[in-house]
Amino acid sequence: MTEREGSMFGEMRRMARTSGAVGGIAARIAGEKVFGIKTDQARHAEDLKAVLGSLKGPMMKVAQFLSTVPDALPPEYAAQLAELQANAPAMGWAFVRRRMAGELGADWEGKFRSFSREALAAASLGQVHRATLPDGRDVAVKLQYPDMPNIVEADLRQVKLAMAVYKRMDNAIVQDDIFVELSERLREELDYTREAAQMRLYGAMLRDVPHVNVPCPVPEYTTKRLITMDWLKGVGLKDWLAQGPSQEQRNSLATALFRAWYIPFYRYGIIHGDPHLGNYQVSEDGSLNLLDYGSIRVFGAKFVAGVLDLYAAVRDDDLSLAARAYDVWGFKGITEEQILVLNDWARFIYEPLIQDRVRPIQEGQGTEFGREVAQKVHAGLKRTGGVRPPREFVLMDRSAIGLGAVFMRLGAELNWARLFHETVADFDAAALTSRQTEALQIAGVPTPK
């Protein structure tokens, strides 16, 4: 059997398994919503996680994405999908050799002083090997799994079906633009030359930010399906927490993480859209290693100003300013009652940034960041006829929720308001646009349409 035939049959098996999982979602939701048949959604959600968790590739990334978008799927499914980790069975050495030859040529092994046969990490779209260049530089080499573009499209079709089924049963949030955003970002992640450019971009934006480390890509060892970058020494966040770091160490890491996300956003209009635990390491000196630059979103200065307007609206209880901010974001035709409902969510997100005191990121609520508030907002939107979140809202919201969950996991206690005000000090829309244009051009990141 040829590699192409094997890939085709593999995709057919994948389609069968994911179609079964999606069909199960449809049947359960339809049975309960339409016919009143009570089902064990929690048990079925565990089955769904088992199916998706055994599939390497974009379906896990899609699932992680949806788990952080409030009410993209029922709560039981979101809770289980949030536990998925981007780990997958690695490609064997014979397969790696063929793939590397396809990217760097038949003599590729001679271009390295050493290259680990075993993958050190298996991510959703590719696997990572440790290697040494002829000049002695230690590098990480991420090699994309075969036939990923076709697999991405197959998985997206299944997700679209699942979201369409849920939309028919529950119209509180119209998910059409969420799916478009998810699809576009995921397709961009397939291009490793783009990720290398985005890595250079973050290296420039965070150059003067203390305790944040960004790897440098190696252009001559990078192609569309292969990216080579500096090897950063560090341990994963889960393993670091298991070592029992002090409160001071936890707070220091949380501060670095806050700055690594929001300095690029408020000064350049750029945000990293994939805040899950596998994208962080802690170095020996306690600083943050920021990994994986595939999911990046570029925003116009007007949108960033709208984020600051909504902060002021929540702080001052200014309904008209909130309405203007939502309009700038792209929420069109929403009523005053819907604005009040959305403000419950905004108040939850902004509250730590308003209170000028040391505190955890979340107080007086359950252990799952934002879920209780999301359920309340969902009920309010359903009661008022539903809304259609704009594309630009999706990754911004995802970052806020994802980071909040990490801050909770760290047990960080900080004056978030002071951190925020340090970050947004001297905000100027014209200056942001100028900095953004220059940074994108220097790094070689394609300019957004």
C-alpha positions as CSV (number, residue, x, y, z in Angstrom):
1,M,0.0,0.0,0.0
2,T,1.3,3.4,-0.9
3,E,1.7,6.3,1.6
4,R,-1.2,8.1,-0.1
5,E,-3.4,5.1,0.0
6,G,-2.6,4.6,3.6
7,S,-3.5,8.2,4.3
8,M,-6.8,7.9,2.4
9,F,-7.8,4.8,4.4
10,G,-6.7,6.4,7.6
11,E,-8.9,9.5,6.8
12,M,-11.9,7.2,6.1
13,R,-11.4,5.4,9.5
14,R,-11.1,8.8,11.1
15,M,-14.3,10.1,9.4
16,A,-16.2,7.0,10.6
17,R,-15.1,7.5,14.2
18,T,-15.7,11.2,14.4
19,S,-19.0,10.9,12.5
20,G,-20.1,8.4,15.1
21,A,-19.1,10.7,17.9
22,V,-20.9,13.6,16.3
23,G,-23.9,11.5,15.6
24,G,-24.0,10.5,19.2
25,I,-24.1,14.2,20.2
26,A,-26.9,14.8,17.8
27,A,-29.0,11.9,19.0
28,R,-28.6,12.8,22.7
29,I,-29.3,16.5,22.3
30,A,-32.3,15.8,20.0
31,G,-33.7,13.1,22.3
32,E,-33.6,15.4,25.3
33,K,-34.5,18.7,23.7
34,V,-37.2,17.5,21.3
35,F,-38.6,14.4,22.8
36,G,-37.9,15.0,26.5
37,I,-35.8,11.8,26.7
38,K,-33.4,12.1,29.6
39,T,-29.9,11.0,28.8
40,D,-26.7,10.7,30.7
41,Q,-24.8,13.5,28.9
42,A,-21.9,13.3,31.3
43,R,-21.3,9.7,30.4
44,H,-21.6,10.3,26.7
45,A,-19.2,13.3,27.0
46,E,-16.6,10.9,28.5
47,D,-17.1,8.6,25.5
48,L,-16.7,11.6,23.2
49,K,-13.4,12.6,24.9
50,A,-12.2,9.0,24.6
51,V,-12.9,9.0,20.8
52,L,-11.3,12.4,20.1
53,G,-8.4,11.9,22.5
54,S,-7.3,8.8,20.5
55,L,-7.1,10.9,17.3
56,K,-4.0,12.9,16.8
57,G,-4.4,16.0,14.7
58,P,-6.7,19.0,14.5
59,M,-9.8,17.4,16.1
60,M,-8.2,17.7,19.5
61,K,-7.2,21.3,18.8
62,V,-10.8,22.1,17.7
63,A,-12.1,20.4,20.8
64,Q,-9.8,22.5,23.0
65,F,-10.9,25.6,21.2
66,L,-14.6,24.9,21.6
67,S,-14.2,24.1,25.3
68,T,-13.2,27.7,25.9
69,V,-15.9,29.3,23.9
70,P,-19.0,29.6,26.2
71,D,-21.9,27.6,24.9
72,A,-20.5,26.5,21.6
73,L,-21.4,23.0,22.9
74,P,-23.4,21.8,25.9
75,P,-21.6,22.2,29.3
76,E,-21.1,18.4,29.8
77,Y,-19.2,18.2,26.5
78,A,-17.2,21.3,27.1
79,A,-16.1,20.1,30.5
80,Q,-14.8,16.9,29.1
81,L,-13.2,18.4,26.0
82,A,-11.3,20.9,28.2
83,E,-9.4,18.0,29.6
84,L,-8.0,16.9,26.2
85,Q,-4.3,17.3,25.9
86,A,-2.5,17.7,22.6
87,N,-0.7,14.4,22.8
88,A,-0.7,11.7,20.2
89,P,1.1,8.5,19.1
90,A,4.3,9.6,17.4
91,M,5.5,8.8,13.9
92,G,8.0,6.0,13.8
93,W,11.7,6.6,12.7
94,A,11.3,5.2,9.2
95,F,8.4,7.5,8.6
96,V,10.2,10.5,10.1
97,R,13.2,9.9,7.8
98,R,11.0,10.0,4.7
99,R,9.2,13.1,5.9
100,M,12.4,14.9,6.7
101,A,13.9,14.0,3.3
102,G,10.8,15.5,1.7
103,E,11.4,18.7,3.5
104,L,15.2,19.2,3.6
105,G,16.4,16.8,0.9
106,A,17.8,13.3,0.8
107,D,21.0,14.4,2.6
108,W,19.0,16.0,5.5
109,E,20.7,13.9,8.3
110,G,24.1,15.4,7.2
111,K,22.7,18.9,8.0
112,F,22.5,18.1,11.7
113,R,25.2,17.1,14.2
114,S,22.6,15.0,16.0
115,F,18.9,14.3,15.7
116,S,16.8,12.3,18.2
117,R,15.1,9.3,16.7
118,E,12.4,9.4,19.4
119,A,9.9,12.3,19.4
120,L,10.1,14.3,22.6
121,A,6.6,15.6,22.3
122,A,3.6,14.8,20.1
123,A,1.4,17.8,19.5
124,S,-1.9,18.1,17.6
125,L,-0.5,18.9,14.1
126,G,3.0,17.6,14.4
127,Q,5.7,16.1,16.6
128,V,8.9,17.5,18.1
129,H,12.4,16.1,18.0
130,R,15.5,17.5,19.7
131,A,18.5,18.1,17.5
132,T,21.9,19.9,17.3
133,L,23.0,22.0,14.3
134,P,26.6,21.8,12.9
135,D,27.5,24.9,14.9
136,G,26.5,23.3,18.2
137,R,23.2,25.1,18.6
138,D,20.5,23.0,20.3
139,V,17.2,23.2,18.5
140,A,13.6,21.8,18.6
141,V,12.4,20.4,15.2
142,K,8.7,20.2,14.7
143,L,7.6,18.0,11.8
144,Q,4.0,18.1,10.7
145,Y,2.1,14.9,10.4
146,P,1.3,13.8,6.8
147,D,-1.8,14.9,4.9
148,M,-2.8,17.4,7.6
149,P,-4.7,19.8,5.2
150,N,-7.1,17.1,4.2
151,I,-7.5,15.9,7.8
152,V,-8.2,19.5,8.9
153,E,-10.9,19.8,6.4
154,A,-12.5,16.5,7.3
155,D,-12.5,17.4,11.0
156,L,-13.9,20.8,10.4
157,R,-16.8,19.3,8.4
158,Q,-17.6,17.2,11.5
159,V,-17.4,20.1,13.8
160,K,-19.7,22.2,11.6
161,L,-22.3,19.4,11.7
162,A,-22.1,19.2,15.5
163,M,-22.4,22.9,15.9
164,A,-25.3,23.0,13.4
165,V,-27.2,20.4,15.4
166,Y,-26.7,22.3,18.6
167,K,-27.8,25.5,16.9
168,R,-31.1,24.0,16.0
169,M,-31.7,23.0,19.6
170,D,-30.5,26.1,21.2
171,N,-30.4,29.6,19.6
172,A,-28.9,31.6,22.5
173,I,-25.6,32.2,20.6
174,V,-25.4,31.9,16.8
175,Q,-22.1,30.1,16.1
176,D,-21.7,30.8,12.4
177,D,-18.9,33.4,12.7
178,I,-17.2,31.3,15.5
179,F,-16.9,28.4,13.0
180,V,-15.5,30.7,10.3
181,E,-12.9,32.1,12.7
182,L,-11.9,28.7,14.0
183,S,-11.5,27.4,10.4
184,E,-9.4,30.3,9.3
185,R,-7.1,30.1,12.3
186,L,-6.7,26.4,12.1
187,R,-5.8,26.5,8.4
188,E,-3.2,29.2,9.1
189,E,-1.6,26.8,11.7
190,L,-0.8,24.4,8.9
191,D,1.8,26.8,7.5
192,Y,5.0,26.6,9.6
193,T,6.7,29.3,7.6
194,R,3.9,31.6,8.9
195,E,4.4,30.3,12.4
196,A,8.1,31.1,12.2
197,A,7.3,34.7,11.1
198,Q,4.9,35.0,14.1
199,M,7.6,33.7,16.4
200,R,9.9,36.4,15.2
201,L,7.1,38.9,15.7
202,Y,6.6,37.8,19.4
203,G,10.4,37.9,19.9
204,A,10.4,41.5,18.8
205,M,7.3,42.5,20.8
206,L,8.4,40.8,24.0
207,R,12.2,41.6,23.7
208,D,12.1,44.0,26.7
209,V,9.6,42.2,28.8
210,P,11.3,40.6,31.8
211,H,11.0,36.9,32.6
212,V,9.6,35.9,29.2
213,N,11.5,33.7,26.8
214,V,10.7,33.4,23.1
215,P,12.6,30.9,20.8
216,C,14.1,32.1,17.6
217,P,13.3,30.1,14.4
218,V,16.1,28.9,12.0
219,P,15.0,29.9,8.5
220,E,17.2,27.6,6.5
221,Y,15.8,24.6,8.5
222,T,12.2,25.7,8.2
223,T,9.6,24.9,5.5
224,K,5.8,25.0,5.2
225,R,5.6,21.6,7.1
226,L,8.8,21.8,9.2
227,I,9.9,24.4,11.7
228,T,13.2,24.5,13.6
229,M,13.7,26.8,16.6
230,D,15.9,27.3,19.6
231,W,15.7,24.6,22.2
232,L,14.4,26.2,25.5
233,K,15.2,24.4,28.6
234,G,12.4,24.1,31.1
235,V,9.7,21.9,32.6
236,G,6.0,21.8,31.8
237,L,3.6,23.9,33.9
238,K,2.0,20.8,35.5
239,D,5.3,19.3,36.5
240,W,6.5,22.6,37.9
241,L,3.4,22.9,40.0
242,A,3.9,19.4,41.3
243,Q,7.3,20.6,42.7
244,G,5.5,22.9,45.1
245,P,6.6,26.4,44.1
246,S,6.2,29.2,46.6
247,Q,3.5,31.8,46.4
248,E,6.1,34.3,45.3
249,Q,7.2,32.1,42.5
250,R,3.6,31.5,41.3
251,N,2.9,35.2,41.4
252,S,6.1,35.9,39.4
253,L,5.2,33.4,36.7
254,A,1.6,34.7,36.5
255,T,2.9,38.3,36.1
256,A,5.1,37.2,33.2
257,L,2.2,35.3,31.6
258,F,-0.1,38.4,31.9
259,R,2.5,40.6,30.2
260,A,3.3,38.0,27.5
261,W,-0.4,38.0,26.4
262,Y,-1.5,41.6,26.9
263,I,1.5,43.8,26.1
264,P,1.3,42.5,22.5
265,F,-2.5,43.1,22.5
266,Y,-2.7,46.6,23.9
267,R,0.5,47.9,22.3
268,Y,0.4,46.1,18.9
269,G,-3.2,44.8,18.6
270,I,-2.0,41.2,18.4
271,I,-2.9,38.3,20.6
272,H,-1.8,34.7,21.1
273,G,-5.0,32.7,20.7
274,D,-4.0,29.3,22.2
275,P,-3.7,29.7,26.0
276,H,-3.5,26.0,27.1
277,L,-1.1,24.4,29.6
278,G,1.0,22.6,26.9
279,N,2.2,26.0,25.5
280,Y,4.1,27.0,28.6
281,Q,7.3,25.9,30.3
282,V,9.1,27.2,33.4
283,S,12.8,27.7,33.0
284,E,15.4,27.0,35.6
285,D,15.4,30.6,36.8
286,G,11.6,30.6,37.1
287,S,10.9,32.6,33.9
288,L,8.3,31.7,31.3
289,N,9.1,29.8,28.1
290,L,6.3,30.7,25.6
291,L,5.9,28.0,23.0
292,D,3.8,27.5,19.9
293,Y,3.0,30.5,17.7
294,G,0.6,29.0,15.2
295,S,-2.6,30.7,16.5
296,I,-2.1,34.5,16.3
297,R,-4.9,37.1,15.8
298,V,-4.3,40.6,14.5
299,F,-6.9,43.3,15.5
300,G,-7.4,46.9,14.4
301,A,-6.8,49.7,16.8
302,K,-10.5,50.4,16.8
303,F,-11.3,47.0,18.3
304,V,-8.6,47.4,21.0
305,A,-10.1,50.8,21.9
306,G,-13.5,49.1,22.2
307,V,-12.0,46.7,24.7
308,L,-10.9,49.6,26.8
309,D,-14.2,51.3,26.4
310,L,-16.0,48.3,27.7
311,Y,-13.7,48.2,30.7
312,A,-14.6,51.8,31.5
313,A,-18.3,51.1,30.9
314,V,-18.2,48.2,33.4
315,R,-16.2,50.3,35.9
316,D,-18.5,53.3,35.7
317,D,-21.8,51.4,35.0
318,D,-22.2,53.3,31.8
319,L,-24.8,51.5,29.6
320,S,-24.4,53.8,26.6
321,L,-20.6,53.4,26.5
322,A,-21.1,49.6,26.8
323,A,-23.5,49.7,23.8
324,R,-20.9,51.6,21.8
325,A,-18.1,49.1,22.7
326,Y,-20.2,46.1,21.6
327,D,-21.1,47.9,18.4
328,V,-17.4,48.5,17.7
329,W,-16.7,44.8,18.4
330,G,-19.3,43.8,15.8
331,F,-22.3,42.9,17.9
332,K,-25.0,44.4,15.7
333,G,-28.7,45.0,16.5
334,I,-28.5,44.0,20.1
335,T,-31.1,45.3,22.5
336,E,-30.6,47.1,25.8
337,E,-31.7,43.9,27.6
338,Q,-29.1,41.9,25.8
339,I,-26.5,44.5,26.6
340,L,-27.3,44.1,30.3
341,V,-26.9,40.3,29.9
342,L,-23.6,40.6,28.1
343,N,-22.4,43.0,30.8
344,D,-22.7,40.2,33.3
345,W,-20.0,38.4,31.3
346,A,-18.0,41.6,30.9
347,R,-18.2,42.3,34.6
348,F,-16.8,38.8,35.4
349,I,-13.9,39.3,33.1
350,Y,-13.1,42.9,34.1
351,E,-13.7,42.7,37.8
352,P,-10.1,41.7,38.8
353,L,-8.9,44.6,36.7
354,I,-11.1,47.1,38.5
355,Q,-10.4,46.2,42.1
356,D,-7.2,47.9,43.2
357,R,-6.1,45.2,45.6
358,V,-4.2,41.9,45.8
359,R,-6.6,39.0,45.0
360,P,-6.9,35.7,43.2
361,I,-8.3,36.0,39.6
362,Q,-11.6,34.5,40.7
363,E,-13.4,34.8,44.1
364,G,-16.5,33.2,45.5
365,Q,-17.3,30.9,42.6
366,G,-16.7,27.3,41.6
367,T,-13.4,25.8,40.5
368,E,-14.2,26.0,36.8
369,F,-13.3,29.4,35.6
370,G,-16.3,31.3,34.1
371,R,-18.7,28.3,33.7
372,E,-21.3,29.5,36.3
373,V,-21.4,33.0,34.8
374,A,-21.5,31.6,31.3
375,Q,-24.5,29.5,32.1
376,K,-26.3,32.6,33.6
377,V,-25.4,34.6,30.5
378,H,-26.6,31.8,28.2
379,A,-29.9,31.7,29.9
380,G,-30.3,35.4,29.6
381,L,-29.4,35.5,25.9
382,K,-31.8,32.6,25.2
383,R,-34.6,34.5,26.9
384,T,-33.9,37.6,24.9
385,G,-33.7,36.0,21.5
386,G,-30.0,35.2,21.1
387,V,-27.0,37.1,19.7
388,R,-24.4,36.5,17.0
389,P,-20.9,37.0,18.3
390,P,-18.5,38.6,15.8
391,R,-15.4,36.8,14.6
392,E,-13.1,39.2,16.3
393,F,-14.7,38.4,19.7
394,V,-13.8,34.7,19.6
395,L,-10.1,34.6,20.3
396,M,-10.2,37.6,22.6
397,D,-12.7,35.8,24.8
398,R,-10.9,32.5,24.5
399,S,-7.7,34.1,25.7
400,A,-9.4,35.7,28.7
401,I,-11.0,32.5,29.7
402,G,-7.9,30.3,29.0
403,L,-5.6,32.6,30.9
404,G,-8.0,32.9,33.8
405,A,-8.0,29.1,34.1
406,V,-4.2,29.1,34.1
407,F,-4.1,31.8,36.7
408,M,-6.4,29.8,38.9
409,R,-4.3,26.7,38.4
410,L,-1.2,28.7,39.5
411,G,-3.1,30.0,42.6
412,A,-1.8,33.4,41.7
413,E,-2.7,36.4,44.0
414,L,-1.8,39.7,42.4
415,N,-3.0,43.3,42.0
416,W,-4.4,42.6,38.6
417,A,-5.6,46.2,38.3
418,R,-2.1,47.6,38.6
419,L,-0.8,45.1,36.1
420,F,-3.6,46.2,33.7
421,H,-3.0,49.9,34.1
422,E,0.7,49.5,33.6
423,T,0.0,47.6,30.4
424,V,-2.5,50.1,28.9
425,A,-0.8,53.3,30.1
426,D,-0.5,55.9,27.3
427,F,-2.7,53.9,24.9
428,D,-2.9,55.6,21.6
429,A,-4.7,54.2,18.6
430,A,-2.6,55.8,16.0
431,A,0.6,54.7,17.7
432,L,-0.7,51.2,17.9
433,T,-1.5,51.1,14.2
434,S,2.0,52.4,13.4
435,R,3.8,49.9,15.7
436,Q,1.6,47.0,14.4
437,T,2.4,47.7,10.7
438,E,6.1,48.0,11.3
439,A,6.3,44.9,13.5
440,L,4.3,42.8,10.9
441,Q,6.5,43.9,8.1
442,I,9.8,43.4,9.9
443,A,8.8,39.9,11.0
444,G,7.3,39.0,7.6
445,V,3.9,38.1,8.9
446,P,1.2,38.5,6.2
447,T,-0.8,41.6,6.6
448,P,-4.5,40.9,7.5
449,K,-7.1,41.5,4.8
